[in-house]
């Protein structure tokens, strides 16, 4: 986010097993050959063995006939009083043993499976795609959710209105102790909303907290956190641009830097103003962080929103609250369409950019209420 005089955010980022089986099969065949008299291969057959073999041949065991007889006997028994009582119990015991055996195998395997990491901490939906900072006003992937009263259609731009409000249910009390991240108080709410709109929970917390603070400090502003989320999505894909990942503390790693504002490719020309302190560029300024602040704007709008003792534009907590303060400056009432559009255009003075923010915020508002 930058002031209109300084920069346009959208423009700057723009075989052994078989052998074993054969050996065992061979052993079995050898055993069968001597089965009639117990003689081992190569030993002489005792006298009289032939007669015995002849008699036993007539009484040779027939497996199929025996199995059929056993089956008929079992069926007859099962129809009797004892069978009707005992057989169901046997079946139940067999099923219990089978279930226990299967569980002993499956549960450890499930525990051994490595969890799949999320692209962004506590991200509840599909992995988010980054915005397209290199093309002015080009939208990234969708996400977000607003709050506040619906607004009537205004005159700027013609036929436009303010984004649709979303369901919020934001808590009204936040922790304020030093070292405590106030936005953590919104964890339950953010988890629910993030699931609906596919925004990382840590980002939803930051946007929601910024709305709460703005409502307390400038109640006439009526800023919806869906507007902040729409800006965050288009500027950096909620802190995921170029493979960055938001940590649980809200800080994007690696740090997100926009393209140099060197006057090339439609970008504004802004020579270095901070000796590279924020953007690591001593020649030209670059926008920094999830909300894409340029150094000069951060110097006047930067704020520590998470009580970590730092004003960090690469921390989505700090950046979201700074963006809220920036949008509400000058006594704007963002429930009025013309002032909503004015505020977004001061953030990036590109009409298509503002339209993309509107469309995204409106989408978040509608989806958050489903």
Secondary structure by P-SEA (a helix, b strand, c coil): cccccccccccccccaaaaaaaaaaaaaaaaaaacccccccccccccaaaaaaaaaaaacccaaaaaaaaaaaaaaaaacccccccaaaaaaaaaaaaaaaaaaccaaaaaabbbbbbccccccccbbbbcccccccccccccccccccccccccccccccccccccccccccccccccccccccaaaaaaaaaaaccccaaaaaaaaaaaaaaaaacccccccaaaaaaaaaaacccccccccccccccccccccccccccccccbbbbcccccccccccccbbbbbccccccaaaaaacccccccccccccccaaaaaaaaaaaaaccccccccaaaaaaaaaaacccaaaaaaaaaaaaaaaaaaac
